């Protein structure tokens, strides 16, 4: 893969040397374009040594090659790190006053910005508007990390870790539907809910959240604005998504129904507990000396997927709703039979069926799903990594998503 790595003029530029090494060690060819300001933080010799390619930021170098056009045309991926407030502003305005911004105007490859700046600059209305503009055009703009900044300041504005940028970039480049969800808003639930029994115990499930994160990364790569509602997950949330953290099914219900109202698609990948304890002890439940066993009475949790469908139908909204079903099969039917029944009962448009077990799906990096369609299409079985499966699900969503205004 041919990658253009643009380096902005911020103190975090030194971290980008590690990102460059990750790209080259993975076998990718990288052309580094530092801005003039970036070269005051990290010199040309460093970029050339690590990339194995000559480095320039001057449009008048190698004029015969018309590099500001050629680099953009030949790139498979463009990554900007650190993306300073100035660089975001110039990119959003469509300026082409140096080799990097000229390349950004020419390229039709996926573009990922990894911002780094002081908190006040990140939160300034001008930067907020510039980020929204870039995302609206299909670029992926990661949210900065929260932590120590230059001097004694702490807050959002820290460059995401090079490994996080690297993985986000690879997901972006692998997305089969890149740009096809630009201007669309997708809400995704992920992870397993936890229903408290007492201050230290809970009723939960084995969901890791990996599939939900992979779906969010694929949707971001396709240009969507992604709202990510995370119950308990064992992997980092996807950079660039709008994050809402919940614990219980009731908290998930409230967040989902609120965000779904202004979403083009709702993907219910979370593993929601079907039941919760009827009462929650305010103190730890202890073993009794008389040996009597505690009795836990369970009550049914709300059916969030069904409520979302009812809310959509009542508003007559052109919204796509995708449910997930984790089935094991039993004496009354196999997983496919249960999935088809659930699809009809819930009223969603698509249902992603998993056959689950202790060593199947939950926590694994690979999976197999069957996509069921309420509108009559034949079931489609997809297997591979969770990123591969996420790409297939997103491609199906793009194919059936109602047209926007």
Secondary structure, 3 states (H helix, E strand, C coil): CEEEEEECCCCCHHHHHHHHHHHHHCCCEEEEEECCCHHHCCCHHHHHHHHCCCCCCCCCCCHHHCHHHHHHHHCCEEEEEEECHHHHHHHHHCCCCCHHHHHHHHCCCEEEEEECCCHHHHHCHHHHHHHHHHHHCCCEEECCEEEECCCCCEEEEECCCHHHHHHHHHHHHHCCCCCCCCCCEEEEEECECCEECCCCCEECCCCCCHHHHHHHHHHHHCCCEEEEEECECCCCCCCCCEEEECCCHHHHHHHHHHHHCCCCEEEECCECCCEEECCCCCCCCCCCCCCCCCCCCEEECCCHHHHHHHHHHHHCCCCEEEEEEEECCECCECHHHHHHHHHHHHCCCEEEEEECECCECCCCCEEEEEEEECCCCCCEEEEEEHHHHHHHHHHHHHHHCCCCC
